[in-house]
Amino acid sequence: MGFKSLLASLLLVSATFAQLSGRVGPTSSLSSKQSTICNVLDYGGSIGSADIGPPISSAFTNCVLKHSGSTLYVPAGNYNMQTWVTLNGGTKWAFRLDGLITRTSTTGGNMIAIENANDFEFYSANSAGGIQGYGYQCRNAGPRLIRMVTSTNWSLHDLILVDSPEFHLVIQQGSNGEVYNLAIRGANLGGSDGVDVWGSNYWIHDVEVTNRDECVTVKSPSNNILVERIWCNQSGGSAIGSLSDGTAIQDVVYRDIYTNGGNQAFMIKSNMGSGYVRNVLFQNFIARGTAYGLNVNQYWSSQSPGSGAGVQLSNITFQNWDGNVANGVQRPPIQFICADGAPCFDMTLSNVNMWSQTNEAVVKCESAYGTGLSCLRSGSSHTSYAVVTQSATRPAGYTTPTTMPGDLTDGFATNAPIPTPTIPTSFFPGLPQISPLAKNL
């Protein structure tokens, strides 16, 4: 490795772990988890199986849990699944999913739930394994695809998740996890979340999401979360929220986020409530043709109001944004609608160049304090004020947003199968993926 390459790698590692509170991912190598291979074909499964759920459970109970350093293996091929599995516990193990599992039951819950795992890796060695949810058959009335629950020191990567009836990937609490090299394809409607995460010390990178709801979204409680190189490709867009009573989110970085179409470039959403969101950086955003751009809305009407006066937003920086919304008068490219009972403060915009495809736009602020936007107020006394709407002019630094090969022009229909994609090798214009696909190692 040359000096410049070494320096670039060191700078990347330094920048990454500056936000994280410590190391993420498994604590032992993948090779050390291959002393015993727990192949589902040896536990009642077969390629083309009508229900691969029981063989997965059997391989886990009778092999993985009895042999530390083992791998639960689903070979390449097609499998149906109608019995959901919860794999609870286990230390120093891996789940290698090289096959494609198709949902055939409408039971709710989670098709695959991993609970209380430690030193764990969930992956596809051929970068082609995953789950086809066929959500169009039971829209918003079936299972989520994968749920990671209270697990520590783990990674999930090189998987393809398609058309979940509900959410695609949920990360519930836990710590020290890394998620990367995913392709997620959902339908063009709400309730099709890509990645929802809450917990401590998580690194999520190199993910493509198509849907009409959350792209990669941080929920409460969360701290030390790094999200980068995300491609929201005809997606609802990434967000923090929705937030309500007892919110506790701090030390979050989103950077190198590319959004092609969809609901917003980014949204912080709540409706009343209590608690805080603080110490957040949104850096290097590109957005094209979204409905909203930078959207802070603490009176979000799609959410029932919390009991508090509002979630306190503070010390939030938006840096290096370039993009446009579809109609900047109907929906502002930038708005800060903050809670009158908890005005937001220290909102800092630096080199934020959001504009409109109609070449006309407004900006809006309510009870919002900071710098870098004309309607934000200054001062140390943060009192509420009514909505201010101001005409905007095209920012001097605005440029027509770049594109990505593979940008979609529309979302996927809600009443027909969604094709299984391949995982890209770039997720933000001009930047390679951070970790190569497993099939290329």
VMD Tcl script that draws the C-alpha trace (Angstrom):
set ca {
  {0.00 0.00 0.00}
  {1.42 3.43 -0.99}
  {1.83 6.30 1.44}
  {-1.17 8.23 0.06}
  {-3.41 5.16 0.25}
  {-2.24 4.43 3.77}
  {-2.85 8.04 4.80}
  {-6.33 8.01 3.26}
  {-7.17 4.78 5.11}
  {-5.92 6.19 8.40}
  {-7.93 9.37 7.91}
  {-11.06 7.34 7.16}
  {-10.60 5.19 10.26}
  {-9.89 8.29 12.36}
  {-12.97 10.10 11.06}
  {-15.13 7.04 11.57}
  {-14.15 6.30 15.13}
  {-14.22 9.96 16.10}
  {-18.02 9.62 16.19}
  {-18.29 6.06 17.46}
  {-17.62 5.44 21.15}
  {-15.45 2.39 20.42}
  {-14.95 -0.53 18.06}
  {-17.90 -2.13 16.26}
  {-18.49 -5.58 14.80}
  {-17.54 -9.09 15.90}
  {-14.64 -9.46 18.31}
  {-13.26 -12.57 16.57}
  {-12.54 -13.29 12.91}
  {-15.02 -14.93 10.58}
  {-12.58 -17.81 10.00}
  {-12.65 -18.58 13.73}
  {-16.39 -19.19 13.42}
  {-15.99 -22.01 10.90}
  {-14.74 -24.83 13.11}
  {-18.21 -26.37 12.88}
  {-20.54 -25.88 9.90}
  {-24.21 -26.29 10.88}
  {-25.72 -26.86 7.44}
  {-29.53 -26.68 7.38}
  {-29.49 -29.52 4.80}
  {-28.26 -31.77 7.63}
  {-31.12 -30.72 9.90}
  {-34.18 -31.47 7.80}
  {-33.83 -28.82 5.12}
  {-33.56 -29.17 1.37}
  {-33.07 -26.81 -1.52}
  {-36.58 -25.89 -2.61}
  {-37.88 -26.60 0.90}
  {-41.50 -25.67 1.59}
  {-40.51 -24.37 5.04}
  {-36.86 -23.75 5.87}
  {-37.81 -22.28 9.27}
  {-37.71 -25.50 11.34}
  {-34.34 -26.64 9.86}
  {-32.86 -23.22 10.71}
  {-34.12 -23.54 14.28}
  {-32.87 -27.11 14.57}
  {-29.41 -26.25 13.22}
  {-29.18 -23.41 15.72}
  {-30.38 -25.37 18.76}
  {-28.63 -28.65 18.04}
  {-25.43 -27.38 16.50}
  {-24.67 -23.67 16.95}
  {-25.50 -23.51 20.64}
  {-23.46 -26.66 21.29}
  {-20.37 -25.53 19.39}
  {-18.82 -22.13 19.93}
  {-17.05 -21.02 16.77}
  {-19.73 -22.40 14.45}
  {-21.58 -21.19 11.36}
  {-25.26 -21.77 10.61}
  {-25.26 -22.28 6.85}
  {-28.08 -21.94 4.30}
  {-26.51 -22.92 0.94}
  {-27.27 -21.15 -2.33}
  {-30.69 -22.00 -3.72}
  {-34.33 -21.07 -3.28}
  {-36.28 -21.82 -0.10}
  {-39.77 -21.05 1.11}
  {-40.44 -20.14 4.74}
  {-43.66 -20.19 6.72}
  {-42.38 -20.71 10.28}
  {-40.55 -17.71 11.70}
  {-37.45 -18.24 13.84}
  {-36.05 -16.52 16.92}
  {-32.41 -17.43 17.47}
  {-31.69 -16.45 21.07}
  {-28.21 -16.38 22.52}
  {-24.98 -17.80 21.24}
  {-21.47 -16.42 21.37}
  {-18.88 -16.47 18.61}
  {-21.08 -17.70 15.78}
  {-22.14 -16.74 12.27}
  {-25.25 -17.06 10.09}
  {-24.25 -17.54 6.45}
  {-27.27 -17.05 4.21}
  {-26.24 -17.75 0.61}
  {-29.73 -18.77 -0.50}
  {-32.86 -16.72 -1.14}
  {-35.69 -17.28 1.33}
  {-39.25 -16.46 0.22}
  {-42.06 -15.65 2.66}
  {-45.09 -17.94 2.29}
  {-47.02 -17.24 5.52}
  {-48.90 -14.11 6.57}
  {-48.15 -14.52 10.28}
  {-46.93 -11.29 11.89}
  {-43.70 -10.89 13.84}
  {-40.22 -11.28 12.37}
  {-39.15 -13.88 9.83}
  {-35.68 -14.04 11.38}
  {-35.00 -12.52 14.81}
  {-31.53 -12.63 16.37}
  {-31.62 -11.97 20.10}
  {-28.85 -11.54 22.67}
  {-26.09 -12.64 20.33}
  {-22.48 -11.72 21.07}
  {-19.54 -11.80 18.66}
  {-21.89 -12.57 15.78}
  {-21.85 -12.15 11.97}
  {-24.90 -12.40 9.67}
  {-23.85 -12.36 6.02}
  {-23.97 -13.79 2.52}
  {-20.64 -15.04 1.19}
  {-21.89 -14.81 -2.41}
  {-23.42 -11.35 -1.82}
  {-26.67 -12.74 -3.27}
  {-28.44 -14.24 -0.28}
  {-31.42 -12.64 1.38}
  {-35.19 -12.62 1.79}
  {-37.97 -12.03 -0.72}
  {-40.99 -10.84 1.28}
  {-43.61 -10.63 -1.50}
  {-45.25 -7.93 0.57}
  {-47.71 -7.12 -2.20}
  {-49.62 -10.27 -1.13}
  {-50.19 -9.09 2.46}
  {-49.39 -5.41 2.60}
  {-48.92 -4.09 6.16}
  {-50.32 -7.36 7.50}
  {-47.37 -9.75 7.62}
  {-43.91 -10.02 9.17}
  {-40.84 -7.86 9.26}
  {-37.90 -9.56 7.55}
  {-34.97 -9.32 10.02}
  {-34.82 -8.01 13.58}
  {-31.63 -7.69 15.62}
  {-32.47 -7.48 19.33}
  {-30.20 -6.53 22.26}
  {-27.13 -8.03 20.61}
  {-23.53 -6.85 21.03}
  {-20.39 -6.92 18.91}
  {-22.00 -7.99 15.66}
  {-22.22 -7.27 11.94}
  {-24.79 -7.81 9.21}
  {-23.73 -7.43 5.59}
  {-23.99 -8.48 1.94}
  {-27.70 -9.27 2.14}
  {-30.62 -8.43 -0.16}
  {-34.01 -7.66 1.39}
  {-37.01 -7.32 -0.91}
  {-40.62 -6.20 -0.45}
  {-41.27 -6.76 3.22}
  {-44.95 -6.69 4.22}
  {-43.78 -4.42 7.05}
  {-40.26 -3.15 7.83}
  {-37.13 -4.68 6.29}
  {-34.44 -4.41 8.98}
  {-34.98 -3.36 12.60}
  {-32.08 -2.91 15.02}
  {-33.50 -2.84 18.52}
  {-31.18 -1.65 21.26}
  {-27.88 -3.50 21.77}
  {-24.47 -2.04 20.91}
  {-21.31 -2.18 18.83}
  {-22.92 -3.25 15.56}
  {-21.94 -2.68 11.93}
  {-24.36 -2.90 8.99}
  {-23.12 -2.56 5.42}
  {-23.40 -3.65 1.79}
  {-27.17 -4.04 1.67}
  {-29.71 -3.64 -1.13}
  {-33.26 -3.07 0.11}
  {-36.22 -2.87 -2.26}
  {-39.63 -1.96 -0.85}
  {-42.88 -0.80 -2.36}
  {-43.94 2.76 -3.08}
  {-45.95 3.29 0.11}
  {-45.61 3.92 3.83}
  {-44.87 1.17 6.33}
  {-42.00 -0.15 4.23}
  {-39.08 1.10 6.35}
  {-35.58 0.24 5.14}
  {-33.40 0.36 8.26}
  {-34.63 1.51 11.68}
  {-32.00 1.65 14.42}
  {-31.86 2.54 18.07}
  {-29.12 1.64 20.53}
  {-25.51 2.55 21.18}
  {-22.40 2.66 19.01}
  {-23.61 1.62 15.58}
  {-21.97 2.11 12.17}
  {-24.29 1.80 9.17}
  {-22.78 2.36 5.74}
  {-23.07 1.42 2.08}
  {-26.80 0.74 1.96}
  {-29.25 1.30 -0.91}
  {-32.96 1.64 -0.08}
  {-36.01 1.94 -2.34}
  {-39.42 2.41 -0.67}
  {-41.71 5.28 0.33}
  {-40.93 5.45 4.03}
  {-37.81 5.48 6.17}
  {-34.51 5.02 4.33}
  {-32.04 4.77 7.25}
  {-33.60 6.28 10.36}
  {-32.36 6.73 13.93}
  {-34.92 6.32 16.69}
  {-34.84 6.84 20.45}
  {-32.93 6.08 22.60}
  {-29.67 6.30 20.64}
  {-26.13 7.53 21.07}
  {-22.93 7.36 19.03}
  {-24.47 6.47 15.69}
  {-22.59 6.91 12.40}
  {-24.54 6.61 9.14}
  {-22.68 7.17 5.87}
  {-22.65 6.42 2.14}
  {-26.37 5.82 1.91}
  {-28.31 5.77 -1.38}
  {-31.99 6.56 -0.87}
  {-33.10 5.62 -4.38}
  {-36.77 6.62 -4.74}
  {-37.21 6.33 -0.98}
  {-39.11 8.18 1.71}
  {-35.73 9.50 2.82}
  {-33.71 9.26 6.01}
  {-34.82 10.76 9.29}
  {-34.50 11.05 13.02}
  {-37.82 10.09 14.56}
  {-40.59 10.03 14.93}
  {-39.95 11.39 18.43}
  {-42.27 11.68 21.41}
  {-42.03 11.58 25.21}
  {-38.69 10.73 26.80}
  {-36.58 11.14 23.66}
  {-32.84 10.68 24.26}
  {-30.65 10.97 21.13}
  {-27.14 12.40 21.01}
  {-23.81 12.15 19.20}
  {-25.09 11.20 15.74}
  {-23.43 11.76 12.36}
  {-25.01 11.35 8.93}
  {-22.61 12.00 6.06}
  {-22.37 11.28 2.34}
  {-26.12 10.76 1.92}
  {-27.51 10.68 -1.62}
  {-31.27 10.91 -2.14}
  {-32.85 10.45 -5.56}
  {-36.55 11.37 -5.48}
  {-38.85 10.59 -2.59}
  {-40.20 12.45 0.39}
  {-37.24 14.41 1.76}
  {-33.49 14.80 1.81}
  {-33.70 14.51 5.60}
  {-36.35 14.99 8.26}
  {-36.38 15.43 12.03}
  {-39.96 14.65 12.98}
  {-41.96 14.86 16.18}
  {-45.24 16.17 17.56}
  {-44.86 17.65 21.02}
  {-43.20 15.16 23.42}
  {-40.17 15.64 25.69}
  {-36.48 14.88 25.95}
  {-33.67 15.91 23.61}
  {-31.78 15.51 20.35}
  {-28.33 17.09 20.57}
  {-24.83 17.02 19.11}
  {-25.74 15.96 15.57}
  {-23.90 16.54 12.27}
  {-25.44 16.21 8.80}
  {-22.58 16.47 6.33}
  {-22.28 16.07 2.54}
  {-25.86 15.62 1.35}
  {-26.98 15.47 -2.28}
  {-30.69 15.36 -3.14}
  {-32.58 15.40 -6.42}
  {-36.29 16.01 -6.92}
  {-37.47 15.28 -3.39}
  {-40.74 16.67 -2.06}
  {-39.08 18.34 0.94}
  {-35.40 19.08 1.40}
  {-34.05 19.80 4.88}
  {-37.20 19.35 6.91}
  {-37.44 19.89 10.66}
  {-41.07 19.53 11.69}
  {-42.01 19.32 15.36}
  {-45.72 19.50 14.61}
  {-45.76 16.53 12.26}
  {-49.43 15.80 11.69}
  {-48.94 12.10 10.89}
  {-47.99 11.48 14.53}
  {-50.19 11.63 17.62}
  {-49.04 14.41 19.98}
  {-46.90 13.52 22.98}
  {-47.68 14.80 26.45}
  {-44.69 17.16 26.74}
  {-44.17 20.67 25.41}
  {-41.71 19.50 22.76}
  {-38.47 17.62 22.18}
  {-35.49 19.96 22.66}
  {-33.26 20.15 19.56}
  {-29.82 21.72 20.07}
  {-26.31 21.84 18.62}
  {-27.25 20.47 15.21}
  {-25.05 21.28 12.21}
  {-25.90 20.98 8.51}
  {-22.82 21.20 6.32}
  {-22.23 20.91 2.56}
  {-25.67 20.26 1.10}
  {-26.54 20.49 -2.59}
  {-29.93 19.59 -3.97}
  {-33.37 20.53 -5.13}
  {-37.00 19.88 -4.29}
  {-39.77 19.44 -6.84}
  {-41.67 22.62 -5.94}
  {-40.04 24.96 -3.44}
  {-43.11 27.11 -2.92}
  {-45.46 24.24 -2.12}
  {-42.84 22.50 0.04}
  {-39.82 24.53 1.15}
  {-36.33 23.25 0.39}
  {-35.49 24.23 3.99}
  {-37.80 24.59 6.96}
  {-37.36 24.62 10.73}
  {-40.77 24.23 12.37}
  {-39.71 23.86 15.99}
  {-41.80 23.36 19.12}
  {-43.11 26.58 20.70}
  {-42.71 24.96 24.12}
  {-39.08 23.98 23.42}
  {-37.59 26.25 20.75}
  {-34.66 24.69 18.91}
  {-31.33 26.47 19.16}
  {-27.78 26.27 17.83}
  {-29.04 25.22 14.41}
  {-26.02 25.87 12.19}
  {-26.14 25.81 8.38}
  {-22.84 25.99 6.50}
  {-22.65 25.77 2.70}
  {-26.22 24.51 2.46}
  {-27.41 25.08 -1.12}
  {-30.93 23.74 -1.48}
  {-33.13 24.99 -4.29}
  {-36.23 24.16 -6.37}
  {-36.75 22.59 -9.77}
  {-39.37 25.33 -10.39}
  {-36.73 28.02 -9.75}
  {-38.96 29.54 -7.06}
  {-38.86 28.77 -3.35}
  {-39.62 29.90 0.18}
  {-38.06 29.03 3.53}
  {-39.96 28.68 6.80}
  {-39.02 28.97 10.47}
  {-40.94 28.76 13.72}
  {-39.37 29.04 17.19}
  {-35.97 28.27 15.66}
  {-32.60 29.85 16.50}
  {-29.29 29.55 14.71}
  {-27.22 30.78 11.80}
  {-26.99 30.26 8.06}
  {-30.66 30.74 7.12}
  {-32.48 34.06 6.87}
  {-35.51 33.10 8.95}
  {-33.51 31.64 11.86}
  {-33.33 34.06 14.76}
  {-30.24 34.84 16.81}
  {-29.70 35.51 20.48}
  {-29.39 33.61 23.73}
  {-33.00 34.08 24.79}
  {-34.96 31.40 23.02}
  {-38.61 32.36 23.07}
  {-41.29 31.04 20.78}
  {-42.41 32.87 17.65}
  {-45.00 32.21 14.97}
  {-44.20 30.75 11.57}
  {-42.17 33.07 9.35}
  {-42.28 32.43 5.60}
  {-39.73 34.21 3.43}
  {-39.06 34.20 -0.29}
  {-35.76 32.55 -1.12}
  {-33.29 33.18 -3.91}
  {-31.18 30.62 -5.64}
  {-28.08 30.01 -3.46}
  {-24.85 31.16 -5.04}
  {-23.25 27.79 -4.37}
  {-26.09 25.72 -5.83}
  {-25.25 23.34 -8.68}
  {-27.51 20.88 -10.45}
  {-27.19 17.70 -8.37}
  {-25.20 14.87 -9.86}
  {-26.69 11.47 -10.65}
  {-25.81 7.85 -9.98}
  {-25.90 4.96 -12.46}
  {-28.91 2.96 -11.36}
  {-31.03 5.93 -10.27}
  {-34.68 4.92 -10.49}
  {-37.27 7.23 -12.03}
  {-40.17 5.80 -10.01}
  {-40.84 3.58 -7.04}
  {-42.12 0.01 -7.29}
  {-45.80 -0.86 -7.57}
  {-47.63 -1.98 -4.45}
  {-49.63 -4.73 -6.17}
  {-46.97 -6.69 -8.08}
  {-43.73 -8.56 -7.29}
  {-40.57 -6.50 -6.88}
  {-37.53 -7.98 -8.64}
  {-34.50 -9.05 -6.61}
  {-31.64 -6.58 -7.16}
  {-27.90 -6.95 -6.90}
  {-25.87 -5.07 -4.31}
  {-24.14 -1.98 -5.74}
  {-20.46 -1.20 -5.30}
  {-20.97 2.55 -4.81}
  {-23.61 4.32 -2.74}
  {-22.64 8.00 -3.04}
  {-21.47 9.87 -6.15}
  {-17.72 9.66 -6.57}
  {-17.06 7.47 -3.53}
  {-16.36 3.71 -3.50}
  {-17.90 1.43 -0.92}
  {-15.96 1.25 2.33}
  {-15.80 -2.56 2.49}
  {-15.70 -4.72 -0.67}
  {-18.50 -7.17 -1.35}
  {-17.95 -10.51 0.34}
  {-18.02 -12.29 -3.01}
  {-14.99 -10.26 -4.07}
  {-12.85 -11.10 -1.05}
}
mol new
graphics top color blue
foreach p $ca { graphics top sphere $p radius 0.5 }
foreach p [lrange $ca 0 end-1] q [lrange $ca 1 end] { graphics top cylinder $p $q radius 0.2 }
display resetview
